[in-house]
Amino acid sequence: FYSSTKKSNEIMAYSYSYLFKLPCTGIRIFTAYGPWGRPDMAMFKFVKNITANKPIDVFNYGNHRRDFTYVSDIAEYIFRLLNKKPRSHDDNKIPFCILNLGNGKLTTLKKVINLIEQNLNKKAQIKYKKLQPGDVVETLSNNKKVTKITGYKPKISIETGISNFINWYRNYY
């Protein structure tokens, strides 16, 4: 359902761009994390629960692979896109494009948990669970278009990002 809502939004934006020549740039953000992140996301829940000595639910037995992207890299991409008019990629000259904003690197969920444990100096109490219906095992962004347009490549590694996030979490909470 989640991916269907994203795709339908892209189709509506394309329609407006086509009908009214309204410049539209859609962005697909890949597994963003960092300060002020969503508390319902895995990274946030893992840090919160491990800190509080509570178990974490790990779906697909920890075999997910994600393109974790630190929030400052996402912000930099968006900042560089603000004044860029989308270029048409078809013969109709429709001012529309979709761009992936990601780190461009796969990281296993097991590695993320391990890095959180190292940074917190605490072992996670893990409740392994089966794959959830509708969940995707792997996501990886292709950043070629956005890099060509902005000249930017992500700077924050998963190791640095998790350390930064945990430092923020400790200071804020």
ZITA-V236779 format. One record per backbone hydrogen bond with DSSP energy under -0.5 kcal/mol. NH is the residue of the N-H (numbers start at 1). CO is the residue of the C=O. Records with the same first field share a line. If there is no record, write none. Layout:
# ZITA-V236779
NH->CO / CO
This chain:
# ZITA-V236779
5->1
6->2
7->3
8->4
9->5
10->6
11->7
12->8
13->9
14->10
15->11
16->12
17->13
18->14
19->15
20->16
21->17
22->16
23->21
24->95
26->24 / 97
28->99
29->27
30->101
31->29
33->69
37->34
41->38
45->41
46->42
47->43
48->44
49->45
50->46
51->47
52->48
53->50
54->49
56->125
58->56 / 127
59->57
61->58 / 129
62->59
63->60
65->137
66->107
68->66
69->31
71->33
73->70
74->70
75->71
76->72
77->73
78->74
79->75
80->76
81->77 / 78
82->78 / 79
84->81
85->83
93->90
96->94
97->24
99->26
101->28
102->100
107->66
109->64
110->62
112->108
113->109
114->110
115->111
116->112
117->113
118->114
119->115
120->116
121->117
122->117
126->124
127->56
128->126
129->58
135->132
139->65
143->141
147->143
148->144
149->145
150->146
151->147
157->155
161->157
162->158
163->159
164->160
165->161
166->162
167->163
168->164
169->165
170->166
171->167
172->168
173->169
